[in-house]
């Protein structure tokens, strides 16, 4: 009887452990049994898969705009990151604020420290501060295209003034704070816009000192944007925006050209998924085609890349943490004020260390 009881207890323990390990992919795999087209659905994080390498984006994406960091309400002076390979060899580096709150690498020595590209530095510093305009974070990447867009915008503006008299550009570069206001007032269906990257503008035609809503006055924008290889908001499906022009057809087209911007879209995936489900439930899936295309593009980029299992927390090795902290202190790491990230390929984990504690997630691959 005692043996039977012990066996049952061990059976339940083993079963719970297995369920925990499969928590990140079990639900998605079950869903696929009942749906035909899930190409836009988020992939599952399969923690049974082997993780062979980690990028700075892989590590920071887990915590960017996530409650795990935001709720801690800290304002770090520096953000450090350490990556340990399968043999336990460590490389560490970090960023701190430069003029106008731009990131600056802490250690530029290539042999001894983790090499960080300017994009890596932006990913890391994004955990410390959010610029008013996302364009400012990615200006090095987008500046030339922004100049071309402004030239096209101004050319269209001149022609529209000749056609309609008083025509003004009432919106161009937009802050994320304003984007959220538009979203809350149902003036947009997207939590992130091409305006945020400096690739969209809104025209207003005035009649008797008021903005006119007469669609015919904005129709010239259709041919003018087509001539410049742009898109007119009057052709949007489901959310007509007659004064709006943008450089790319949609967000999917933009991130195909600039994959770094995926970093900004990923945190809003739950909202995009909710919109898709809402439209499908209402029988209006065609009105969410741009959203669907965006989600598919995000999936195409992340497939088979490292992912954190946010549904299963684990404990990272004390020895590893001690080793990282020892190296970090040599780079002026301050545990009371700084953020420290650790990606460990041996244990397949990613960790966030702040003055408020340690959060560790097991790693897998998006499948």
N, C-alpha and C positions, 0 to 999 in steps of 0.2 A: 504493500500500500504506500509506504514511504517512498519507494523507488518510483512508483507511478506519479506521485505528487511532484517529485523533483523533476521528472521528465516533462511533465506538463508545464511547470514553471519555466524551465529552460526553453521549451518550445515557444511559449508566449514571448519570452524575451527576445529570442532569435527572430520571431515573426515581426515584432515591433521594430527591431533594428533594420530588418530588410525593408519594411515599409518606409522608414525614415530615409534610407539611402535612395529609395526610388521616388521620394516625394516630389522631386522637381520634374519628373517626366511621366509619372503614372497618369495624372489627369489628362495631359495633352494626348497621350497615346490612346486613352479611352475615348476622348472626344473624336479622334480620327475614325473611330468605328461607326460613328453616327452622322458624319458630315461628308459630303462629297468634295466641296471646294474649300479647302482650308489654307490656300496658298498665302493668304494675308494674315492668318493667325500666327501668334507668337510661337516660336520654336520652344521646345522643352530643353531644360538644362540637364543633360544626361551625365550624371556624376560617375557613371561606370566607365566613361571614356577617359583615355589617357591625354593629359595636357602636357605638351612638349615645349611650349614657349609662351611667354606672356609679354604683351606690349603695355606701355604706360596707359594707353586708352583702355585696354582690357581691365586694368586695375582700378582706374579712377571712375570709369563708367558706373561701376557698382554703387558708388556713393554720391555721384553728382546729382544734386537737387533731391536727394533721398532723405526721408524722415530720419534715418539713422544718424545723419550729420546735422541736418537743419534743426532738429529738436534739441541738440546739445547747446545751441546758442553760443558758440565760441567764435572769436575773431582771431584766428591764428596769424602770427607774424611770419611763419615759414611753413612750407609743406614739404615733407621728406618722403622719399619712396625707396624701398629696398627690394631687390629681387634676388632670391636664392635659387641656384640651379639644383639639379637632382643630386649633385655631390655635396651640396651644402655651401658652396662658395658664394659669397655675398658681394654685391655691388650696391652702393647707395649714393644718392645725390638728392638735391632738393632745390626749391626756388623760394625767393623772397621778393618783397615789393621793390620795384624800381620807380623812377619818376612817373607820375600820373597813374600809379597803381598797376604798372605793367610788371610781369614777372621777370626776374633776373636769376640766372643759374647760380647756385651757391659755390660749387666747385667745378671749375672748367678743365681740370686735369683729366685727360682721356684715359690714361692707363689705370689709375687708382679708383676712379669714380664711375658711376653709371652714366653713360652718354645720353644726354637729353637734347632732342631736336627742339626747335622753337615751338612746334606743335605740342610736344610733350610738356614743355613748360606751361603752355596755356591750359592743357588738360589739368595739370596739377594745381595751378593757381585758381582754376575755376572752383575748387573746393574751398578756397579762402574768401573769394569775393566775386560778385557778379557785376559786370559793367552795366552802365545805363543802356547802352546799345550793344547788341551782340556783334554788330559789324566791327566795333572797336577791338574785340578779341581776335577777330579773323581778318583784320585790315591787311596784313601782309599777304594773305591769300587772295583777297577779293578786291584790292584797291584798283587794279587796272580795269577789271570788269565794271566796277562801280563808275569809273570815269567814262567808260563807253556808254553805260546806261544813262548817265546824266546828260551826255551829249544827245542821245536819242530822245530823252524826255524833253529837253529844251527845244529840240527841233519840232517835235509834235506840239509843244505848247505854243510855239510861234504860229504854226499853221492853224491851230484851234482858235487863237485870238483873232486871226485874220477872218476866220469864218463866223465867229460868234461874238466878237467884241470882248467883253470882260470875262476872261477865263483865268482862274488862278490854280496853282498847285497848292492844295490845302493839306496834303500829307505826303511825306516822303520817308525818310528814315524814322523808324518808330521804336520807342523803348518797349521792353517787355512788360513794364508796368502798365503802359497804355494798351498794349495788346490784350492783357488780362481784363482791362476795363471794357474793351470792345467785346470780348468774349462773354463777359458777364451780362452785357446789355443786348446780346444776340445780334451784334453788328458784324460778327464773323463767326464761322463755324470751326476755325482752326486755332489751337492754342499757341501756334507759332506761325509767323507770316514771312513772306518774302520782304515785307517792309522792314523786318528786324535785321535783315542783312543788306539793306540799301538797294534792293533790286525791284522796288515797286513804288508807284506814286499814284496819288488820287487827284484828278482834276475836278473842278467845279465850274460850271457855266452859270453866270449870274444874269438874272433878269429883274429889273426894278430893285436892285441892291439885295436881292435874295438868291440863294442857290436854287436853280431850276431843277426839277425832277423830270423834265420832258426828255424822254429817251431819245427822240429824234435828234436833239442837239448834241448828243454824245456819240451818235452812230458813226461819224467820221473817224472815230478812234479805231473802229474795226479795220479799215483799210490802212490807216496810218501805222498801227502796231504791226500788222501783217507785213507791210513794206520794210519795217525795221527788224523783222524776225522776232517779234514780241507777241504778247498775249493780251487780249482785251477782256476786262471783267464782265462786259456785256454778253460774252459768250459762255460764261460759267454756267454749269448745270446745277440747279438746286439753290444757288445763292447768287443771284444777279447783282453785279456791282458796276453800273454803267460808267462811272468816272474813273475806274481803276485800270491801270496798265501795269504789266510786270514783264521782266526780262525773260523768264522761263515759263514753259507751259504749266508746270506745277512743281511741287516740292520734290517729287521723285526725279524729275529731270535735273533739278539743281544739285541734288546730292550725288547723282551719277557723275556730274562734272567735278563736284567738290565733296568727296567722301568724308573729309574731316568734319563737315557740318552734321553728320549723322550723330555726333556727340551731343548736339543740341536738341535733336528730335527724339532720341531714345527715351528720355525721361517722360515724354508726353504720350508714349505708346498706349497707356491705359485709356486716355481720353480719345485717341484715334480709334482704338478698338471699340469703345463704348458707342462712338458715333456710327461705326460700321454696323454694329449690332442693332442700333436704333433704326437705321435706315432699312436693314434687312427685315426687321420685325414689321416695319410699316409698309413693306413691299416696295420700297423706293431705293433699292440697291444701286440703280444706275446713277442716282444723284450723289453717290459717294465714291464714284470711280476714281477721282483724284486721290482720295484718302486710301482707297484700296491699293492703288498703284504705289503710293508712298510706303505702305506697310509691306508690300511685296519686296520693294527695293531694300528696305531695312533688313528684311529676312535674307535676301540674297547676299547682303554684305556680311551678316553675322554667322551664317551657316558654317558649322564645323570650327568656329572660333571659340576661345575660352569664355566661359560664363560662370557667374556665381549662383549657387543654389540658395536663394534668399529664404527658402522655406526650411532650411536645416542649418542651424548654427552648431559649430564645433569649437573645440579648444585648440589653440595653436601651441606648439612646443615652447615651454619656458626657456629651454636652452637657445632656441632660435631667437626669441625675443631679446634675451640677454645679450646675444651676439650682435643683433641689430642695434640695440640701444648703445652698446659700447662703441660701435662705429659712428653712430649718429652724434654722440656727444663730442666726438672729434670735429664735427662740422657745426658745432654750436647749437645743437638741438636742445630745446627747452621743453620738458614734458608738460609744464603747466600751461603753455601757450601754443605749442605747435601741433601740427597734424603729422602722423607717421603712418604710411601705408607699407604693407609687406605682402609681396607675392612670393609664395613658396612652392616650387615645382615638385619638391620631394613629397610633401604632404598634400599637395593639390589644394591649397587654401589661399585666400586673400583676406587680409586683416586691416582694420582701421583702429589706430591707437590714438586716443586723445586723453586729456586730463580727466575725462568722465568714464574712462574704461576702455575695454577692448571688445571689438566685434569681429568675429571670424566666420567666413562662409566657406564651405567646401566648393571646389571648382570642378567643372565638367566641360563638355562641349555642347554648343547649340545644335540640336538635332530635330 
